[in-house]
Structure formats: structure tokens, C-alpha cells
Amino acid sequence: MKNSVFSDFLRRPEAGSVLSLIAVFAFFVIFGGVNLGNLVGSASWVNFAANLGIVAIPMGLLMIAGELDISIGAMIPAGSMTVAILSGYYGLPIWVGMAGSIGLGVIVGTINGLLATRTTVPTLIITLGTLVAMQGIVLSASVLLTGSASVALQSPGWAKFLFGQLIGGSYQVIIVWWIAMTIGFVYVLHHSRRGNWIFALGGDKVSARNAGIPTDRLMIGLFILSAVSASFVGMCGAILFNSAQVSGGMNYIFNAVVAVVVGGVLLTGGFGSIMGIFVGTITFAIVSQGIYFTDIDRNWSSLILGAMLLVAVLMNNGFRKLALSAPSKKTQK
């Protein structure tokens, strides 16, 4: 019975991320001399995970569908600068600046989606183009409109409460948004027909289209979700820190991909889970921030992340083979 339960667990997409998280905790305790209680309750990695997690979930959905969006590296500062310029520099109501940030995400996501569905150019190249283009647009627009690469922002109380509050003085309110987003997309991906469509899209796009799945509309929706989520993270950052800058955001590309892969999503698409992405994000955040709680040289964190990524890719392929080889319930009966 125990072997059966463990075998069933290993066939799940999130198995690799859970094992990776356990291994990271064990490594830090055994070799880093870390106090596990201090590490678990630390706000630094939780805040880091929340900001990354809101970007990682749409990235994971796209990767499950067999696509990739690296334009998020430009959309995070674009979202923050938009709300800061509109509501900080020009003094418009904060909801106008927030609408501008989200609207910009919708526009860029739609462009990415249309190019992905109307052309045969790989989405890596498409989103690389929009990444570079948006970097230039954000910098040029900021200097042209404000004469500076950074803009101050003062937000009203309700905006601070919803998007820029520090709970308990340390924990960013975006953590609540991350958890809510995770719960919502657990339902979408695993308990709705749209989730089945996403998996089908990653398995075989032509077959999915022939089966009547609206592949183009689904693809455009996923790219919009990715761009809007990145803009939202940037917007929340501007409201929290009372300012925005044109730099920043590029690290999110690498971080999100690693978190998603560690979370059990295959680079080839068609396999993954929201809870796996959630745990993978936590694992990545603990490795990135938790090393500051240990006696280990900080320079080793990149080596740990690289090794963890390689092991995760190997494990994910193995777990997928286990899942495909599992006998169906009908066969077992």
C-alpha cells in the first residue's frame, strides 16, 4: 500500500519540486548550519517568491502549452513606469495609472499572441523582439515625458492597502495575491475544460485544433495573461516603494523559467501542474534568499541553482515516463 502511494506520488508533475524542496532544506540544515525556524519564517524569501510566483504561473501555463514568453523582463518595469508617470508625474487618479499599466499588458500580450498565431516564427524570437522593443519604448518615453529614468509616486490609502501594504511590517500584500492566483489557476488548469485545452495544445497543436479547440484564442489569452501579470507585479512594486525605475525585470526571465522547470513543467510542453510551479517557486526563492541564513559562501548559490535545474529536468522526464506508463483505472479493475 505504501509503495503504491509513493509510486502514485512520483507520477505527479509536482513530485520533483517537492523532492527538490526537501533536498534544499536538508542541504541548508546539514551543510549550512541554518536555523530552520528562522529560515521558514523569513519575509525575504516569501516576498521574493510572491513577486516571482505571479509571473511564474502564466509562464508555466505557456510552457505547458509548448510556448515561451521572455518579454516579461520588460513588462515589469513598463507596468511600474506607466502607473508612476500617469499618477505620479501627471497627477492623474491612481486608478487611471493602474488601468494604464494593466492596459499596456493587454496590448503587448495581444501583439505577442497575434504574432504567435499568425506567423510561424518561434515565440522565443517573437517575445525577444517585444522585450527589446518595450525596453526602448519605456526608456525613451520616460526621458521624453519626465526627463528622468525614475519617477516618484504617492498612492492613496486604499491603493496602498490593496497593492502596496506591508503585513506585519515585513510581508508584502502581494503574497495574498499570489496565493489567490495559485488557488484560482489550480481550478482552471486541473478542473476546467480550458485546462484540458492547454495540455492538449502542448501535446499536439494540430490535433488540438482538429478536435475543435480554439487554439488561436487560447494562445492569445495566455500571452495576455503573461504580460498583464508582469505589469501587475511592476505596478505593485511602484505603489509599495513609492517610485518606479526603467531598469529591473530582466532577472525575472531566468528566475521564472527555472522556477517553472523545477516545478515539474517540461520544456517540450504537455506536462506540469500549478502546485508544482508553486512549490518550485518556493524552492527557487529559498535557494536564492535562504543562503544568506547559512554559513555557505554566497557565490555558491548560482552553482546550487544550476545543479538543481539540471537535476529537475532529468527528474521531470523520468516522472513523465512513469506517468505515461501508469496503468489506467479500467485496466486495474
C-alpha positions in Angstrom: 0.0 0.0 0.0 2.8 2.4 1.0 4.7 1.6 -2.2 1.6 2.2 -4.2 1.0 5.6 -2.7 4.7 6.6 -3.2 4.6 5.4 -6.8 1.4 7.4 -7.5 3.1 10.5 -6.0 6.2 10.1 -8.2 3.9 10.1 -11.3 2.6 13.5 -10.4 4.2 16.6 -12.1 4.9 18.3 -8.7 6.9 15.3 -7.4 10.2 16.7 -8.5 9.5 20.1 -6.9 8.6 18.6 -3.6 11.7 16.4 -3.5 13.8 19.4 -4.5 12.4 21.5 -1.7 13.1 18.7 0.8 16.6 18.4 -0.5 17.3 22.1 -0.3 16.1 22.2 3.3 18.3 19.2 4.2 21.3 20.8 2.4 21.0 24.1 4.3 20.5 22.4 7.7 23.3 19.8 7.3 25.9 21.9 5.4 24.8 25.5 6.1 24.1 25.3 9.8 20.9 27.2 9.2 18.2 27.6 11.9 15.2 26.1 10.1 12.7 28.1 12.2 14.4 31.5 11.2 14.5 30.4 7.6 10.9 29.3 7.3 9.5 32.4 8.9 11.7 34.9 7.0 9.9 37.6 5.0 12.8 37.9 2.5 12.2 34.7 0.6 8.4 34.8 0.9 8.3 38.3 -0.6 10.7 37.2 -3.3 8.6 34.1 -4.0 5.3 36.1 -4.2 6.6 38.5 -6.8 8.2 35.8 -8.8 5.3 33.4 -8.4 2.8 35.8 -10.0 5.0 35.9 -13.1 5.8 32.2 -13.0 2.3 30.8 -13.1 1.5 32.4 -16.5 5.0 31.4 -17.7 4.2 27.8 -16.6 0.9 27.8 -18.4 2.6 28.9 -21.6 5.3 26.3 -21.2 2.7 23.6 -20.7 1.1 24.8 -23.9 4.6 24.5 -25.6 5.3 28.2 -25.8 7.6 30.8 -24.0 7.3 34.5 -23.2 10.5 36.3 -22.3 9.0 39.8 -22.8 8.1 39.8 -19.1 11.6 41.2 -18.4 10.4 44.5 -20.0 6.8 44.4 -18.9 7.6 44.6 -15.2 9.4 48.0 -15.4 6.8 49.0 -18.1 4.0 48.4 -15.6 5.7 50.3 -12.8 6.7 53.3 -15.0 3.2 53.6 -16.5 1.5 54.0 -13.2 4.2 56.3 -11.9 4.2 58.6 -14.9 0.4 58.8 -15.2 -0.4 59.1 -11.5 2.9 60.3 -10.1 4.3 62.8 -12.7 1.0 63.9 -14.2 -1.1 63.6 -11.1 -3.9 61.6 -12.5 -6.0 59.5 -10.2 -4.2 56.3 -9.2 -6.9 54.1 -10.8 -6.1 55.7 -14.1 -2.4 54.8 -13.7 -3.3 51.3 -12.7 -5.6 50.9 -15.6 -2.8 52.2 -17.9 -0.4 49.5 -16.5 -2.9 46.7 -17.0 -4.0 48.0 -20.4 -0.4 48.1 -21.6 -0.1 44.5 -20.6 -3.2 43.6 -22.6 -1.8 45.4 -25.7 1.6 43.8 -25.5 0.2 40.4 -24.8 -2.2 40.7 -27.7 0.6 41.6 -30.0 2.6 38.6 -28.8 -0.4 36.3 -29.2 -1.3 37.5 -32.7 2.3 37.2 -33.9 2.4 33.7 -32.4 -0.8 32.5 -34.1 -0.5 34.4 -37.4 3.2 33.6 -38.2 5.5 30.6 -37.9 8.1 32.5 -36.0 9.0 30.7 -32.7 7.6 32.5 -29.7 11.1 32.8 -28.2 12.1 35.1 -31.1 8.7 37.0 -31.1 8.9 37.8 -27.4 12.6 38.6 -27.6 11.6 41.2 -30.2 8.9 42.7 -27.9 11.3 42.5 -25.0 13.9 44.7 -26.7 11.2 47.0 -28.2 9.5 47.6 -24.9 12.8 48.3 -23.2 13.4 51.0 -25.8 9.9 52.4 -25.5 9.9 52.6 -21.7 13.3 54.3 -21.5 12.5 56.7 -24.4 9.0 57.6 -23.1 10.3 58.2 -19.6 13.1 60.5 -20.6 10.8 62.3 -23.2 7.9 62.8 -20.8 9.6 63.3 -17.5 13.2 64.0 -18.3 14.3 61.2 -15.9 14.7 57.4 -15.8 12.9 57.3 -12.4 9.6 58.7 -11.2 8.2 59.2 -7.7 4.6 58.1 -6.9 2.4 58.8 -3.9 -0.6 56.4 -3.7 -3.8 56.9 -1.7 -4.5 54.7 1.3 -6.8 52.2 -0.4 -4.2 51.5 -3.2 -1.5 51.1 -0.5 -3.8 48.7 1.4 -4.6 46.5 -1.6 -1.3 46.6 -3.6 1.5 48.1 -1.5 0.9 47.2 2.1 3.4 45.5 4.4 1.6 43.0 6.5 3.1 42.8 10.0 5.7 45.3 8.9 7.6 42.8 6.7 5.3 40.7 4.5 4.2 42.3 1.2 0.5 42.1 0.5 1.3 40.7 -3.0 1.7 37.4 -1.1 -2.1 37.3 -0.7 -2.5 38.0 -4.5 0.0 35.1 -5.3 -1.9 32.6 -3.1 -5.3 33.7 -4.5 -3.9 33.4 -8.1 -2.5 29.9 -7.3 -5.8 28.7 -6.0 -7.7 30.1 -9.0 -5.4 28.6 -11.6 -5.4 25.2 -9.8 -9.1 25.1 -10.7 -8.6 26.5 -14.2 -5.8 24.1 -15.2 -6.9 20.9 -13.4 -10.7 21.2 -13.1 -11.9 23.0 -16.2 -12.0 22.3 -19.9 -9.7 25.2 -20.5 -7.0 23.3 -18.6 -7.5 20.3 -20.8 -7.2 22.6 -23.8 -3.8 23.9 -22.5 -2.5 20.4 -22.1 -3.8 19.4 -25.5 -2.1 22.5 -27.0 1.2 21.4 -25.5 0.8 17.8 -26.6 -0.1 18.3 -30.3 -1.3 21.7 -31.6 -2.6 20.4 -34.9 -4.6 17.6 -33.2 -5.9 20.1 -30.7 -7.1 22.4 -33.5 -8.7 19.5 -35.4 -10.5 18.5 -32.2 -12.3 21.8 -32.2 -10.2 23.5 -29.5 -9.9 27.3 -30.2 -6.1 27.2 -30.2 -5.5 30.7 -31.5 -7.8 32.3 -29.0 -6.3 30.2 -26.2 -2.8 31.2 -27.2 -3.6 34.9 -27.3 -5.3 34.7 -23.9 -2.2 33.0 -22.4 0.1 35.7 -23.7 -2.2 38.4 -22.4 -2.2 36.8 -19.0 1.6 36.6 -19.0 2.0 40.3 -19.9 -0.7 41.5 -17.6 0.8 39.5 -14.7 4.2 41.1 -15.3 2.7 44.6 -15.5 0.8 43.9 -12.2 4.0 42.9 -10.4 5.6 46.2 -11.6 2.6 48.2 -10.6 2.5 46.7 -7.1 6.3 47.4 -6.7 5.8 51.1 -7.7 2.9 51.5 -5.2 4.9 49.7 -2.5 8.2 51.6 -2.9 6.6 55.0 -3.9 8.7 55.1 -7.1 9.5 53.4 -10.4 12.6 53.0 -12.5 13.1 51.9 -16.1 15.7 49.3 -15.1 15.0 45.9 -13.4 12.9 43.0 -14.5 15.4 41.1 -16.6 16.3 38.6 -13.8 12.6 37.6 -13.8 13.1 35.8 -17.1 15.7 33.4 -15.9 14.2 33.1 -12.4 10.7 32.3 -13.8 11.9 29.7 -16.2 14.0 27.9 -13.5 11.1 28.0 -11.0 8.7 26.5 -13.6 11.1 23.8 -14.6 12.0 22.9 -11.0 8.2 22.9 -10.5 7.9 19.9 -12.9 6.9 21.5 -16.2 8.6 20.0 -19.3 10.3 22.4 -21.7 8.6 20.4 -24.5 5.2 21.2 -23.1 2.2 19.0 -22.3 3.1 18.2 -18.7 3.0 20.2 -15.5 0.9 21.4 -12.6 0.1 24.6 -10.8 1.1 23.2 -7.4 4.4 22.1 -8.9 5.0 25.7 -10.1 4.0 27.0 -6.7 6.4 24.7 -4.8 9.1 25.2 -7.5 8.9 29.0 -6.9 9.3 28.5 -3.2 12.3 26.2 -3.7 13.9 28.7 -6.0 13.3 31.6 -3.6 14.7 29.6 -0.6 17.9 28.8 -2.6 18.2 32.4 -3.7 17.5 34.1 -0.4 18.0 31.3 2.1 21.7 31.1 1.5 22.1 34.4 3.4 20.9 32.5 6.6 23.7 29.9 6.2 27.5 29.8 6.6 27.9 29.0 2.9 29.7 31.4 0.7 27.1 33.5 -1.2 28.9 32.8 -4.5 27.8 29.2 -4.3 24.1 30.0 -4.8 24.4 30.1 -8.6 26.1 26.7 -8.6 23.3 25.3 -6.4 20.6 26.7 -8.8 22.3 25.4 -11.9 22.7 21.9 -10.4 19.1 22.0 -9.2 17.9 22.9 -12.7 19.8 20.1 -14.4 18.5 17.6 -11.8 15.0 18.9 -12.2 15.0 18.5 -15.9 16.2 14.9 -15.6 13.6 14.1 -12.9 10.8 15.7 -14.8 11.4 13.5 -17.8 11.6 10.4 -15.6 8.4 11.3 -13.8 6.6 11.9 -17.1 7.6 8.4 -18.3 6.3 7.0 -15.0 3.0 8.8 -15.5 2.7 7.6 -19.1 3.5 4.0 -18.0 0.9 4.0 -15.2 -1.9 1.5 -15.8 -5.4 3.1 -16.2 -8.1 2.5 -13.6 -10.0 0.4 -16.1 -7.0 -1.8 -16.6 -6.5 -2.2 -12.9 -10.2 -3.3 -12.5 
